[in-house]
Amino acid sequence: MRERKVAGMELRVLGACPLDCPDTCSWEVTVRDGQAVSLRGNREHPYTRGALCVKVNRYLEYTKADDRILHPLRRVGPKGSGRFERISWDEALSVIADRLDEIVREHGGEAIWPYQGTGTLGFIQGESGFAGRRFWNALGASRHDLDICSVAGNDGLRLTNGTPAGMDPETFAQSKLILLWGTNTLTSGHHLWKFIQDAKANGAHVVAIDPIRTRTADQADTYLPIRPGTDGALALGLLNVVLEEGAEDTAYLEEHTSGWAEFKAEILKYPAARAAEITGIAEEDIRAVGVRLAHTRPTGIRATMGLQRHEGGGAALRLIACIPGVTGDWRHPGGGVAYSTSAHVPLNVDPHWELLPAPVRTLTMTRLADELDKSVKCLWVYAANPLGSTSDQNRIRTAMLRDDLFTVVMEQFPTDTVDYADIVLPATMQTEHMDLHHGYGHMYLVWNEPAVEAPGEALSTTETFRRLARHMGLTEPSLHASDLEIAEELLTGTPHITLERLRKQGWARLDVAEPFVPFTDGFPTPSGRLEFASDQAERDGLPRVATYVPSFTARTAPSDRAYPLTMITPASHTFLNTTFGNNPELLRRSKGPRVMVNAADAAPRGLVDGQPARVFNHNGEFTAQVEITDRVRPGVIAAPKGHWPKLSPGGSNPNATVDARNSDMGRGAVYHDNLVDITPA
C-alpha cells in the first residue's frame, strides 16, 4: 500500500505487472514527491524473487514516453491517417453516448462489438475480469470471444483432465526429467528457470522441444528440433517407447484413468520410426528421450501457448496431457503438465450476464476481418491492437475504413489501430490504477496499488465505463461499483485471502498445499478419471480417442504447396505482443523486423545475411532483415512478432500473411500454421 513509508517523502508501493505473461510479477515502485522514480521486482514474492524481465524493467520510462496519449481525441482526417484534434472528456462522452443510443435504437445492441484484448490481464481493469462487460450487457452488445491466445490448448486439456489447470510450476524444482515443450522459458516467463536450475542442480535432465533452437534450447541437455505442428506425433512416439520399455504405470492406469485400451491401440500405431518421419526428429533421439521418460520419475512437462496455435493444436495438448496418465507422474510433486494455472484461481468473476435484455451473438476475435461486416456499427477496442496483433491484417485494415463504422479506441499510445479510430480515449497504465491479478504460471494472487496520479486526463477502464454509464443515464448499481467494491466481490470466492491482507502484503498464495499435487482426489471429468477416450469429444465431432491431428502445413505435401516454406512467429525477447513496440531502446535492441532462414533455403533464393527480404503469400507481405542461421531447420522460417506495422518497412508485419483460419478446438488462432515464400526485397 502507498502508506508504507521508506524514508522521508519516499514510499514503497506494491504492485503487479499487468502484461500477458505467465509470471505476473509482484513489483515495488519507489515514489518520491509524487513521482515514480524506480521499479524493481518484489524480493519477498516467492516466484518473482526480485527480478523483472528486460521489457518490464523499462516500464516507468514507458509511462512517461513522449508519444503517450493524455487527452481525448477526435478524428479530423481520413480513417487511417492518424490525424486527430483534442477534445474534452465531456465532449467525447457526449459524442459516444449519442452514437451508442442511436445504434441501439436503430440496429439493436448486437451492432456493438466490444473488442477486448490481453493488454492487461487484471480482474478489475482487464480481460480476466471481463472489465466493462457489465456495461456492454446493459446495452445488449454482442459477446466477444477472446480466442487469440490459449483456447485450443485449454479445450484439449479439458478433454483429458477436465481442466486446463495442472502442476504448480514451482514443483519443477523436484522434477528429475523436464520437457520444455514449445516454450522459450528464458524469453517468455523466465522466472520458471530458477526452479529448473534447482532441479538441474539435483540431477534433472532438461529437454527442449521446439522448431527453433532458442536461448532456452541452448541451455537444455537435449534439443529436439521438431517440425511445426507435429507435436502430437512426437507425444505418441515417446509413449510408444514407454510401452516398448514396459514402463507404463499399470496401477495408476487401472485406478485413475479411463479408455486405456483404446488409447494404447492408438499409441501402437506410432513407433519411433513413424514419429521420426512425421516430426523430422532423428529416430534415435526420440528413442533416447522416450527411454528417459519411461524410467524417470517425476517427469514434469512445461507446455505453453505457442505449440497450440495451429489446426491440430487442441489435439496436441490433449495428447501431451495423456503422457503423465500413462507414466503415473500425476502421483508426484514435480510430475505432470503445466500449461496454465488460471483454473486453480477461485475468484468470483461476475460480468452480470443477467443484464442482457436477450440472448446475443458471439463475435470471434481472430475472425475480425470476416465478422466486421455491416451489421457491426460500433467497434470499441480496448487493451488490444488488432491491426498489429491479429491475423488477416490487410483485410482488417480495409474493414476498418468503413465510413459507417463508429470506432472508439481506449489506448495509451498511437498504435496502428488508433489511426482508424473516430474517438480515442486516454487510458491509465498499471502504476496509475488499482487492480487484482493472478499468474497463469504460478499459484499466487497479486495486488496492484496505484503508485502515482495518472498524467493528463487518462482514466482507468473502470472509471471510463462508470462515467459513460452516468452520461447515458444508466442507473443499474453494478455499473457504478468502485474498484474496491469490485475487488471485494472478486474475493468472496477466497475467504482465506482478504482485501486488507492483499493490500498490505501485495500478494497471497492460493489455498493449496505445498508442495501442490493436483488431482489427488480425482479429475474433474465426467468419469472422475483422466480420460484417454472422451464421450464429450465424440459429441463435439472430434476423435473419441486422443490422437495426432496434423497442422495445415504438416499435412500439406510439398507438391501441393503454392508457397513452400512454413513460417512461425515466435515471441520477441524485447516486446510483449505489440506492447513496447514503440519504445526506442527496445526497438534498437530488437534490431528491427527480422526473419530467420536456414542456409539451405537462403542460397537458392539468393538471400544473404543482413539484407532486406520480402516474405509473402496470397494474404499479403511484409519486409524483414534476413538472418541466416541453423537455429531453424530447412523448410521453416521464423519472424518474431511484436513490431508495429506503421513503424516497419512497408507498413506491415508478419500478420499480413497469416490466415484467419480456426484451430481444431475453440476457434483458436493459427499463427504458426502458415505457408509463405521469401525473396530479396
WOFEN-V612240 format. One record per residue. PSI is psi in whole degrees, 0 to 359 (NA if undefined). Layout:
# WOFEN-V612240
[[PSI] [PSI]]
This chain:
# WOFEN-V612240
[[159] [334] [353] [94] [144] [304] [133] [235] [9] [140] [146] [114] [125] [137] [193] [141] [132] [0] [167] [75] [143] [341] [335] [71] [145] [130] [167] [129] [127] [125] [128] [122] [41] [1] [136] [119] [341] [156] [134] [163] [149] [116] [340] [347] [128] [338] [318] [316] [36] [357] [139] [172] [172] [332] [307] [340] [340] [15] [316] [318] [320] [322] [338] [16] [149] [333] [13] [139] [123] [352] [155] [145] [149] [137] [136] [349] [183] [154] [135] [347] [337] [25] [123] [162] [150] [137] [170] [163] [319] [319] [317] [314] [326] [314] [313] [313] [317] [316] [318] [318] [316] [316] [314] [319] [319] [332] [350] [158] [333] [346] [356] [130] [104] [106] [95] [138] [195] [27] [331] [139] [15] [152] [342] [311] [348] [195] [335] [329] [15] [46] [131] [349] [325] [325] [314] [325] [322] [332] [352] [28] [158] [150] [155] [121] [103] [82] [12] [339] [294] [9] [320] [314] [319] [313] [321] [318] [323] [323] [327] [308] [348] [356] [150] [347] [154] [231] [149] [116] [334] [336] [356] [337] [339] [359] [150] [339] [129] [123] [112] [97] [106] [32] [128] [81] [321] [348] [319] [78] [53] [346] [336] [333] [330] [320] [328] [320] [321] [318] [317] [322] [336] [16] [8] [149] [131] [129] [129] [127] [112] [144] [341] [137] [90] [176] [331] [316] [326] [331] [354] [160] [328] [138] [128] [108] [86] [147] [137] [138] [14] [20] [324] [322] [323] [317] [316] [322] [319] [318] [329] [320] [320] [317] [319] [323] [355] [33] [9] [145] [92] [325] [316] [318] [318] [322] [333] [3] [164] [152] [19] [317] [317] [318] [323] [320] [325] [318] [319] [345] [351] [67] [164] [325] [318] [319] [322] [318] [320] [315] [341] [6] [140] [139] [320] [330] [322] [317] [318] [315] [323] [321] [318] [316] [321] [325] [9] [115] [138] [151] [125] [135] [122] [111] [123] [192] [335] [322] [348] [12] [61] [176] [348] [20] [318] [317] [325] [313] [326] [317] [316] [323] [339] [335] [308] [346] [325] [320] [350] [18] [341] [349] [335] [144] [132] [4] [147] [206] [136] [114] [299] [139] [5] [319] [351] [347] [119] [33] [150] [87] [117] [98] [2] [58] [337] [345] [343] [127] [340] [163] [145] [163] [164] [129] [138] [127] [312] [354] [34] [315] [319] [319] [353] [58] [188] [350] [344] [118] [340] [125] [119] [112] [127] [143] [34] [154] [70] [330] [346] [333] [348] [147] [165] [46] [317] [321] [328] [315] [315] [316] [326] [356] [352] [130] [330] [6] [117] [116] [125] [133] [124] [119] [166] [336] [158] [73] [174] [321] [320] [323] [340] [7] [153] [320] [135] [130] [128] [130] [146] [163] [174] [328] [358] [358] [171] [141] [165] [132] [158] [160] [129] [6] [17] [183] [41] [147] [145] [130] [142] [112] [135] [134] [327] [166] [149] [141] [158] [230] [24] [139] [153] [165] [312] [318] [324] [313] [329] [315] [320] [321] [316] [319] [329] [4] [25] [124] [359] [123] [323] [339] [346] [10] [138] [167] [320] [323] [320] [318] [316] [320] [317] [321] [2] [341] [357] [73] [338] [351] [110] [158] [321] [315] [316] [316] [332] [314] [331] [343] [163] [140] [144] [159] [71] [160] [160] [119] [152] [123] [108] [161] [19] [336] [20] [171] [145] [49] [168] [326] [348] [8] [163] [129] [107] [331] [137] [122] [324] [318] [317] [317] [329] [2] [18] [165] [135] [320] [138] [129] [169] [126] [110] [153] [169] [314] [325] [330] [354] [115] [147] [324] [341] [3] [122] [331] [130] [345] [141] [126] [134] [157] [81] [166] [144] [152] [343] [342] [160] [104] [233] [2] [136] [4] [351] [7] [120] [317] [319] [328] [317] [316] [331] [341] [25] [171] [134] [160] [127] [128] [134] [147] [328] [334] [333] [316] [308] [345] [2] [27] [139] [156] [132] [352] [155] [143] [155] [120] [130] [159] [197] [340] [325] [200] [164] [164] [136] [160] [133] [133] [104] [124] [152] [10] [342] [147] [160] [140] [353] [134] [157] [127] [104] [141] [171] [338] [135] [135] [316] [342] [11] [154] [132] [355] [28] [167] [184] [335] [349] [341] [352] [130] [152] [55] [167] [148] [176] [337] [140] [9] [38] [171] [159] [47] [334] [27] [62] [126] [129] [177] [171] [137] [162] [141] [NA]]
